[in-house]
Amino acid sequence: MDGLEFLKHLRALPNGGAPKVIFCTTETDLAHIMQAIEAGANEYVMKPFDEAILKGKMSQIGLL
């Protein structure tokens, strides 16, 4: 099971929309980003990333 499949299963669970999910991957193409967002990702971070980027994304979705 890959990350997209996991996220789809998570979001299908009762209260599965509650956890905040930041999708972190080496994939950089727009199609993959859209798949992650459509599957329920709250944010998307491409590797490699630095601490400031991750903290910014976490702040945007209310995790900081």
N, C-alpha and C positions, 0 to 999 in steps of 0.2 A: 504494500500500500504506500503510495507516495503522499506528499504533503497535500496536494489538491484533493485526493480521495479522502484523506483523513478529515480535512476541513469540511467537505461536503457531509460526511457522516456526523461530525460534531454538530454542525448547524441543523441537521435533521432531528437531533435528539430533543426531548422536551427540555426547555430552557437552554438549548444549545446555542442560542443567540447571545447569551449573557457573557461568555468569556470574550475578552478582547484578544484579537489575533493579529500579530504582525508577521506577515509572510516574509521570510528571509531566504533568499536563494541567489544562485549565480545566474539565473535566467534573466536576460535583459530585454528580450523582444516584447513588443507591445501586446501581442496575442497572449503570451503567458501572463503578463501583468493583468490583463483583462479577465483571464480565466480565474486568477486568484481572487480578484475583487468580486467577480460574479459568484464565486463559491462561498463568499462571505468574509474574506479578509478585511480587517479594518484599515490596515496600512500595508505597504509593500516596501521592503528594503533590499537593495541589491548588494551582494558581496563583491568585493570587500567594502566594508563600511567603517566609519569611525564612530567613536562614542557620541560625539555631538549630534550626528545624524540620527542615531538610534534614540537618543534622549529627546530630540525634537519630535520624532514620530510618536514616541510614547506620550509626550506631553499633549500632542494633537488629539489623541484618543482618550485622554483622561487617566493615564496610568502614572503620571508624575504630578 
